[in-house]
Amino acid sequence: MRLVEVGPENVDAAVALRVRPEQEKNVAPVVTSLAEAYAYGERAWPRLLLDGDEPVGFLMAFLDMQWNPAEDPADRRSGLWRLNISADAQGRGYGRFAVAAVADELRRRGAGRMYVTWETGPHGPGEFYRKLGFTETGETSGDQTVGVLELA
């Protein structure tokens, strides 16, 4: 497994990735993430997840972004913004690999914590993130739960 930058040679494969139908309400499609990556520039870190040469997932991290400027303009966070594992590739460890890869990148950049948000309810990824060590902060982002993982 490895992560690669999304570029002209693989953008179509990235955009073609689809999660399970019941998960579609929980995560934006890759094409939306790539548009946001373009808009956020250096603050977004989009990557295609490959197993050999086969695209099996997509992730996007956010880097040192202002969290809630109205409450605390100094609160800057980094974490996992999106995680899309192809419907037919789920349950094989790709999601765990992707989260670990983002954690490694954030550590490399000096972050001590990794944040993630998730939709609650049926088919939501909350249990997945909790099993990986994320704890709920008690905050919400819109209607999503906020979790944090200590990286130290």
DRENMIVEX-879362 format. One record per residue: x, y, z of N, C-alpha, C in turn; residue in three letters; residue number from 1. Coordinates in steps of 0.1 Angstrom, whole numbers, plus 5000, padded with zeros to 4 digits. Example, Ala and Ser with C-alpha at 12.3 -4.5 7.8 and 13.67 -1.06 7.14 Angstrom:
DRENMIVEX-879362
+------+------+------+------+------+------+------+------+------+------+-----+
|  nc1 |  nc2 |  nc3 | cac1 | cac2 | cac3 |  cc1 |  cc2 |  cc3 | type | seq |
+------+------+------+------+------+------+------+------+------+------+-----+
| 5132 | 4943 | 5078 | 5123 | 4955 | 5078 | 5132 | 4967 | 5078 |  ALA |   1 |
| 5128 | 4978 | 5071 | 5137 | 4989 | 5071 | 5129 | 5000 | 5079 |  SER |   2 |
+------+------+------+------+------+------+------+------+------+------+-----+
END
This chain:
DRENMIVEX-879362
+------+------+------+------+------+------+------+------+------+------+-----+
|  nc1 |  nc2 |  nc3 | cac1 | cac2 | cac3 |  cc1 |  cc2 |  cc3 | type | seq |
+------+------+------+------+------+------+------+------+------+------+-----+
| 5008 | 4988 | 5000 | 5000 | 5000 | 5000 | 5009 | 5012 | 5000 |  MET |   1 |
| 5004 | 5022 | 4993 | 5011 | 5035 | 4993 | 5002 | 5046 | 4989 |  ARG |   2 |
| 5006 | 5058 | 4993 | 4999 | 5070 | 4989 | 5007 | 5077 | 4978 |  LEU |   3 |
| 4999 | 5083 | 4968 | 5006 | 5091 | 4958 | 4998 | 5104 | 4956 |  VAL |   4 |
| 5005 | 5114 | 4951 | 4998 | 5126 | 4948 | 4988 | 5124 | 4937 |  GLU |   5 |
| 4977 | 5132 | 4937 | 4967 | 5131 | 4926 | 4972 | 5141 | 4915 |  VAL |   6 |
| 4973 | 5136 | 4903 | 4978 | 5144 | 4892 | 4971 | 5140 | 4879 |  GLY |   7 |
| 4975 | 5145 | 4868 | 4969 | 5142 | 4855 | 4968 | 5128 | 4852 |  PRO |   8 |
| 4978 | 5120 | 4856 | 4979 | 5106 | 4853 | 4969 | 5097 | 4861 |  GLU |   9 |
| 4963 | 5102 | 4872 | 4955 | 5094 | 4880 | 4942 | 5101 | 4885 |  ASN |  10 |
| 4940 | 5113 | 4881 | 4928 | 5120 | 4886 | 4915 | 5113 | 4882 |  VAL |  11 |
| 4914 | 5107 | 4870 | 4902 | 5100 | 4866 | 4899 | 5088 | 4875 |  ASP |  12 |
| 4910 | 5081 | 4879 | 4909 | 5069 | 4887 | 4904 | 5074 | 4901 |  ALA |  13 |
| 4909 | 5085 | 4906 | 4905 | 5090 | 4919 | 4891 | 5094 | 4919 |  ALA |  14 |
| 4886 | 5101 | 4909 | 4873 | 5106 | 4908 | 4863 | 5094 | 4907 |  VAL |  15 |
| 4867 | 5083 | 4901 | 4859 | 5072 | 4899 | 4856 | 5063 | 4911 |  ALA |  16 |
| 4864 | 5066 | 4922 | 4862 | 5058 | 4934 | 4849 | 5061 | 4940 |  LEU |  17 |
| 4842 | 5050 | 4945 | 4829 | 5051 | 4951 | 4828 | 5043 | 4964 |  ARG |  18 |
| 4823 | 5049 | 4974 | 4821 | 5042 | 4987 | 4808 | 5034 | 4985 |  VAL |  19 |
| 4804 | 5026 | 4995 | 4791 | 5019 | 4995 | 4780 | 5029 | 4994 |  ARG |  20 |
| 4769 | 5025 | 4988 | 4758 | 5034 | 4986 | 4752 | 5040 | 5000 |  PRO |  21 |
| 4752 | 5031 | 5010 | 4747 | 5036 | 5023 | 4757 | 5045 | 5030 |  GLU |  22 |
| 4769 | 5046 | 5025 | 4779 | 5055 | 5031 | 4780 | 5069 | 5024 |  GLN |  23 |
| 4773 | 5070 | 5013 | 4774 | 5082 | 5005 | 4770 | 5095 | 5012 |  GLU |  24 |
| 4761 | 5094 | 5022 | 4757 | 5105 | 5029 | 4767 | 5110 | 5040 |  LYS |  25 |
| 4777 | 5101 | 5042 | 4787 | 5103 | 5053 | 4800 | 5110 | 5048 |  ASN |  26 |
| 4803 | 5110 | 5035 | 4815 | 5115 | 5030 | 4813 | 5121 | 5016 |  VAL |  27 |
| 4819 | 5132 | 5013 | 4817 | 5139 | 5000 | 4825 | 5131 | 4990 |  ALA |  28 |
| 4820 | 5131 | 4977 | 4827 | 5124 | 4967 | 4841 | 5130 | 4964 |  PRO |  29 |
| 4849 | 5122 | 4959 | 4863 | 5126 | 4956 | 4864 | 5139 | 4948 |  VAL |  30 |
| 4855 | 5140 | 4938 | 4856 | 5152 | 4930 | 4853 | 5165 | 4938 |  VAL |  31 |
| 4845 | 5164 | 4948 | 4843 | 5176 | 4957 | 4855 | 5179 | 4965 |  THR |  32 |
| 4862 | 5168 | 4970 | 4874 | 5170 | 4978 | 4885 | 5176 | 4969 |  SER |  33 |
| 4886 | 5172 | 4957 | 4896 | 5177 | 4948 | 4894 | 5192 | 4945 |  LEU |  34 |
| 4881 | 5196 | 4944 | 4878 | 5210 | 4942 | 4882 | 5218 | 4954 |  ALA |  35 |
| 4879 | 5212 | 4966 | 4883 | 5219 | 4979 | 4898 | 5220 | 4980 |  GLU |  36 |
| 4905 | 5209 | 4976 | 4919 | 5209 | 4977 | 4925 | 5221 | 4968 |  ALA |  37 |
| 4919 | 5222 | 4957 | 4924 | 5233 | 4948 | 4921 | 5247 | 4955 |  TYR |  38 |
| 4909 | 5248 | 4961 | 4906 | 5261 | 4967 | 4914 | 5264 | 4979 |  ALA |  39 |
| 4918 | 5254 | 4987 | 4925 | 5256 | 5000 | 4940 | 5255 | 4998 |  TYR |  40 |
| 4945 | 5251 | 4986 | 4959 | 5251 | 4983 | 4968 | 5243 | 4992 |  GLY |  41 |
| 4978 | 5250 | 4998 | 4987 | 5243 | 5007 | 4981 | 5238 | 5020 |  GLU |  42 |
| 4969 | 5242 | 5023 | 4963 | 5237 | 5036 | 4956 | 5223 | 5034 |  ARG |  43 |
| 4955 | 5219 | 5021 | 4949 | 5206 | 5018 | 4960 | 5196 | 5013 |  ALA |  44 |
| 4959 | 5183 | 5017 | 4968 | 5173 | 5014 | 4961 | 5161 | 5008 |  TRP |  45 |
| 4957 | 5162 | 4995 | 4950 | 5150 | 4989 | 4959 | 5140 | 4984 |  PRO |  46 |
| 4955 | 5127 | 4986 | 4963 | 5116 | 4982 | 4955 | 5104 | 4977 |  ARG |  47 |
| 4959 | 5097 | 4967 | 4953 | 5085 | 4962 | 4960 | 5073 | 4969 |  LEU |  48 |
| 4952 | 5064 | 4974 | 4957 | 5052 | 4980 | 4957 | 5041 | 4970 |  LEU |  49 |
| 4969 | 5035 | 4968 | 4971 | 5024 | 4958 | 4975 | 5011 | 4966 |  LEU |  50 |
| 4970 | 5000 | 4960 | 4975 | 4987 | 4964 | 4982 | 4982 | 4951 |  ASP |  51 |
| 4995 | 4982 | 4951 | 5002 | 4979 | 4938 | 4999 | 4991 | 4930 |  GLY |  52 |
| 4993 | 4989 | 4918 | 4989 | 5000 | 4909 | 4974 | 5002 | 4910 |  ASP |  53 |
| 4967 | 4995 | 4918 | 4952 | 4996 | 4918 | 4948 | 5007 | 4928 |  GLU |  54 |
| 4940 | 5016 | 4924 | 4934 | 5026 | 4933 | 4924 | 5020 | 4942 |  PRO |  55 |
| 4925 | 5021 | 4955 | 4916 | 5015 | 4964 | 4910 | 5026 | 4973 |  VAL |  56 |
| 4915 | 5038 | 4973 | 4910 | 5048 | 4982 | 4915 | 5062 | 4980 |  GLY |  57 |
| 4910 | 5071 | 4986 | 4914 | 5085 | 4986 | 4913 | 5091 | 5000 |  PHE |  58 |
| 4922 | 5099 | 5003 | 4922 | 5107 | 5015 | 4926 | 5121 | 5013 |  LEU |  59 |
| 4922 | 5130 | 5022 | 4926 | 5143 | 5022 | 4928 | 5148 | 5036 |  MET |  60 |
| 4940 | 5153 | 5039 | 4942 | 5159 | 5052 | 4941 | 5174 | 5052 |  ALA |  61 |
| 4938 | 5180 | 5063 | 4939 | 5194 | 5064 | 4951 | 5198 | 5073 |  PHE |  62 |
| 4958 | 5209 | 5069 | 4970 | 5212 | 5076 | 4970 | 5226 | 5082 |  LEU |  63 |
| 4971 | 5227 | 5095 | 4972 | 5239 | 5102 | 4961 | 5249 | 5098 |  ASP |  64 |
| 4949 | 5245 | 5098 | 4938 | 5253 | 5095 | 4931 | 5260 | 5107 |  MET |  65 |
| 4926 | 5272 | 5106 | 4919 | 5278 | 5116 | 4906 | 5271 | 5119 |  GLN |  66 |
| 4904 | 5267 | 5132 | 4893 | 5258 | 5135 | 4880 | 5266 | 5137 |  TRP |  67 |
| 4879 | 5275 | 5146 | 4867 | 5283 | 5149 | 4872 | 5297 | 5152 |  ASN |  68 |
| 4874 | 5305 | 5141 | 4879 | 5319 | 5143 | 4871 | 5328 | 5152 |  PRO |  69 |
| 4858 | 5326 | 5152 | 4849 | 5335 | 5161 | 4852 | 5332 | 5176 |  ALA |  70 |
| 4854 | 5320 | 5179 | 4857 | 5316 | 5194 | 4871 | 5318 | 5198 |  GLU |  71 |
| 4881 | 5313 | 5189 | 4895 | 5314 | 5192 | 4903 | 5314 | 5180 |  ASP |  72 |
| 4907 | 5327 | 5175 | 4914 | 5328 | 5163 | 4928 | 5321 | 5163 |  PRO |  73 |
| 4933 | 5318 | 5175 | 4946 | 5311 | 5175 | 4945 | 5296 | 5174 |  ALA |  74 |
| 4932 | 5290 | 5175 | 4930 | 5276 | 5174 | 4932 | 5271 | 5160 |  ASP |  75 |
| 4944 | 5265 | 5158 | 4947 | 5259 | 5145 | 4949 | 5244 | 5146 |  ARG |  76 |
| 4943 | 5237 | 5137 | 4943 | 5222 | 5138 | 4947 | 5216 | 5125 |  ARG |  77 |
| 4952 | 5203 | 5126 | 4954 | 5195 | 5114 | 4948 | 5182 | 5116 |  SER |  78 |
| 4944 | 5175 | 5105 | 4938 | 5162 | 5107 | 4933 | 5156 | 5094 |  GLY |  79 |
| 4925 | 5146 | 5095 | 4919 | 5139 | 5084 | 4906 | 5146 | 5080 |  LEU |  80 |
| 4906 | 5151 | 5068 | 4894 | 5158 | 5063 | 4885 | 5148 | 5056 |  TRP |  81 |
| 4890 | 5140 | 5047 | 4882 | 5130 | 5040 | 4889 | 5117 | 5039 |  ARG |  82 |
| 4880 | 5106 | 5039 | 4885 | 5093 | 5037 | 4875 | 5085 | 5029 |  LEU |  83 |
| 4878 | 5081 | 5017 | 4869 | 5074 | 5008 | 4877 | 5061 | 5005 |  ASN |  84 |
| 4872 | 5050 | 5010 | 4877 | 5037 | 5006 | 4867 | 5030 | 4996 |  ILE |  85 |
| 4871 | 5026 | 4985 | 4863 | 5020 | 4975 | 4854 | 5009 | 4981 |  SER |  86 |
| 4842 | 5008 | 4977 | 4832 | 4999 | 4982 | 4837 | 4984 | 4982 |  ALA |  87 |
| 4844 | 4980 | 4971 | 4848 | 4967 | 4970 | 4862 | 4964 | 4977 |  ASP |  88 |
| 4868 | 4975 | 4983 | 4881 | 4973 | 4989 | 4880 | 4975 | 5005 |  ALA |  89 |
| 4868 | 4977 | 5010 | 4866 | 4979 | 5024 | 4868 | 4966 | 5032 |  GLN |  90 |
| 4873 | 4968 | 5044 | 4875 | 4956 | 5053 | 4888 | 4949 | 5051 |  GLY |  91 |
| 4897 | 4956 | 5044 | 4910 | 4949 | 5041 | 4922 | 4957 | 5047 |  ARG |  92 |
| 4919 | 4967 | 5056 | 4930 | 4974 | 5062 | 4934 | 4987 | 5056 |  GLY |  93 |
| 4927 | 4991 | 5045 | 4931 | 5003 | 5037 | 4928 | 5015 | 5046 |  TYR |  94 |
| 4917 | 5015 | 5052 | 4913 | 5027 | 5060 | 4923 | 5029 | 5072 |  GLY |  95 |
| 4927 | 5018 | 5079 | 4937 | 5019 | 5089 | 4950 | 5024 | 5084 |  ARG |  96 |
| 4954 | 5019 | 5073 | 4967 | 5024 | 5066 | 4966 | 5038 | 5063 |  PHE |  97 |
| 4955 | 5043 | 5058 | 4953 | 5057 | 5054 | 4954 | 5066 | 5066 |  ALA |  98 |
| 4947 | 5062 | 5077 | 4947 | 5070 | 5089 | 4962 | 5071 | 5095 |  VAL |  99 |
| 4968 | 5060 | 5095 | 4982 | 5059 | 5100 | 4991 | 5068 | 5092 |  ALA | 100 |
| 4989 | 5068 | 5079 | 4998 | 5076 | 5070 | 4996 | 5091 | 5072 |  ALA | 101 |
| 4983 | 5095 | 5074 | 4981 | 5109 | 5078 | 4987 | 5112 | 5091 |  VAL | 102 |
| 4986 | 5103 | 5101 | 4992 | 5106 | 5114 | 5007 | 5107 | 5112 |  ALA | 103 |
| 5013 | 5099 | 5104 | 5028 | 5100 | 5102 | 5032 | 5113 | 5096 |  ASP | 104 |
| 5024 | 5117 | 5086 | 5026 | 5130 | 5079 | 5025 | 5142 | 5089 |  GLU | 105 |
| 5015 | 5141 | 5097 | 5013 | 5152 | 5107 | 5024 | 5152 | 5117 |  LEU | 106 |
| 5028 | 5141 | 5122 | 5040 | 5140 | 5131 | 5052 | 5146 | 5124 |  ARG | 107 |
| 5054 | 5143 | 5112 | 5066 | 5148 | 5104 | 5065 | 5163 | 5104 |  ARG | 108 |
| 5053 | 5169 | 5103 | 5052 | 5183 | 5102 | 5051 | 5190 | 5116 |  ARG | 109 |
| 5053 | 5182 | 5127 | 5053 | 5187 | 5140 | 5040 | 5188 | 5148 |  GLY | 110 |
| 5030 | 5182 | 5143 | 5017 | 5182 | 5150 | 5017 | 5172 | 5161 |  ALA | 111 |
| 5010 | 5176 | 5172 | 5009 | 5167 | 5184 | 4995 | 5160 | 5184 |  GLY | 112 |
| 4986 | 5165 | 5176 | 4972 | 5159 | 5176 | 4967 | 5158 | 5162 |  ARG | 113 |
| 4958 | 5149 | 5160 | 4952 | 5147 | 5147 | 4937 | 5147 | 5149 |  MET | 114 |
| 4930 | 5156 | 5142 | 4915 | 5157 | 5143 | 4908 | 5150 | 5132 |  TYR | 115 |
| 4896 | 5147 | 5134 | 4887 | 5141 | 5124 | 4873 | 5144 | 5128 |  VAL | 116 |
| 4864 | 5145 | 5118 | 4850 | 5147 | 5121 | 4843 | 5135 | 5114 |  THR | 117 |
| 4831 | 5132 | 5120 | 4823 | 5121 | 5113 | 4808 | 5123 | 5115 |  TRP | 118 |
| 4801 | 5118 | 5106 | 4787 | 5117 | 5107 | 4783 | 5106 | 5117 |  GLU | 119 |
| 4773 | 5109 | 5125 | 4768 | 5099 | 5134 | 4757 | 5091 | 5127 |  THR | 120 |
| 4752 | 5081 | 5134 | 4741 | 5073 | 5129 | 4745 | 5061 | 5122 |  GLY | 121 |
| 4735 | 5054 | 5116 | 4737 | 5041 | 5109 | 4747 | 5043 | 5098 |  PRO | 122 |
| 4757 | 5034 | 5097 | 4767 | 5034 | 5086 | 4777 | 5045 | 5088 |  HIS | 123 |
| 4777 | 5052 | 5099 | 4787 | 5063 | 5101 | 4800 | 5056 | 5106 |  GLY | 124 |
| 4811 | 5064 | 5104 | 4824 | 5058 | 5107 | 4829 | 5060 | 5121 |  PRO | 125 |
| 4820 | 5064 | 5130 | 4825 | 5067 | 5144 | 4832 | 5055 | 5151 |  GLY | 126 |
| 4826 | 5043 | 5150 | 4832 | 5032 | 5156 | 4846 | 5029 | 5150 |  GLU | 127 |
| 4847 | 5030 | 5137 | 4860 | 5029 | 5131 | 4871 | 5038 | 5137 |  PHE | 128 |
| 4867 | 5051 | 5138 | 4877 | 5060 | 5144 | 4880 | 5057 | 5159 |  TYR | 129 |
| 4870 | 5054 | 5166 | 4872 | 5051 | 5180 | 4881 | 5039 | 5182 |  ARG | 130 |
| 4880 | 5029 | 5173 | 4889 | 5017 | 5174 | 4903 | 5020 | 5171 |  LYS | 131 |
| 4905 | 5031 | 5164 | 4919 | 5036 | 5160 | 4924 | 5045 | 5171 |  LEU | 132 |
| 4917 | 5048 | 5181 | 4922 | 5056 | 5193 | 4917 | 5070 | 5193 |  GLY | 133 |
| 4908 | 5074 | 5184 | 4903 | 5087 | 5185 | 4893 | 5088 | 5196 |  PHE | 134 |
| 4893 | 5099 | 5203 | 4883 | 5102 | 5214 | 4875 | 5114 | 5210 |  THR | 135 |
| 4862 | 5114 | 5214 | 4854 | 5125 | 5211 | 4857 | 5137 | 5220 |  GLU | 136 |
| 4858 | 5149 | 5214 | 4862 | 5161 | 5221 | 4850 | 5167 | 5228 |  THR | 137 |
| 4838 | 5164 | 5224 | 4826 | 5170 | 5230 | 4822 | 5182 | 5220 |  GLY | 138 |
| 4830 | 5185 | 5210 | 4826 | 5195 | 5201 | 4819 | 5189 | 5189 |  GLU | 139 |
| 4812 | 5197 | 5181 | 4807 | 5194 | 5169 | 4811 | 5203 | 5158 |  THR | 140 |
| 4812 | 5199 | 5146 | 4814 | 5207 | 5134 | 4802 | 5206 | 5125 |  SER | 141 |
| 4794 | 5216 | 5125 | 4781 | 5214 | 5119 | 4773 | 5203 | 5127 |  GLY | 142 |
| 4769 | 5193 | 5120 | 4763 | 5182 | 5127 | 4772 | 5170 | 5129 |  ASP | 143 |
| 4785 | 5172 | 5127 | 4794 | 5161 | 5128 | 4801 | 5161 | 5141 |  GLN | 144 |
| 4804 | 5149 | 5146 | 4812 | 5147 | 5158 | 4827 | 5150 | 5156 |  THR | 145 |
| 4833 | 5156 | 5165 | 4848 | 5159 | 5164 | 4855 | 5149 | 5173 |  VAL | 146 |
| 4865 | 5143 | 5167 | 4874 | 5134 | 5174 | 4889 | 5138 | 5173 |  GLY | 147 |
| 4896 | 5134 | 5183 | 4911 | 5137 | 5183 | 4919 | 5125 | 5187 |  VAL | 148 |
| 4931 | 5124 | 5181 | 4940 | 5114 | 5184 | 4953 | 5120 | 5188 |  LEU | 149 |
| 4958 | 5117 | 5200 | 4971 | 5122 | 5204 | 4982 | 5115 | 5196 |  GLU | 150 |
| 4991 | 5123 | 5191 | 5002 | 5117 | 5182 | 5015 | 5116 | 5189 |  LEU | 151 |
| 5016 | 5121 | 5201 | 5029 | 5120 | 5208 | 5032 | 5106 | 5214 |  ALA | 152 |
+------+------+------+------+------+------+------+------+------+------+-----+
END
